[in-house]
């Protein structure tokens, strides 16, 4: 009748890990189709955007993402992407 909360947590963690791997693979595929190679800057952008999407979906699924939290998350990822683009 009752379910173990640890089973649901393990399922959610597994889902978000699989989603992260899928998004990273999709990013690699798109980068390979566009330029024919994946350099260091592209790799860091792919992982950054993938992690951002997964964290956004995590907060959204829990229902704890307000517009202020989303704005702060966007500012953090925007600053990180700017940092990655300026780094050699």
ABEGO torsion letter per residue (X at the ends): XBBBAAAAAAAAAAAAAAAAAAAAAAAAAAAAAAAGBBBAAAAAAAAAAAAAAAAAAAAAAAGABBAAAAAAAAAAAAAAAAAAAABX
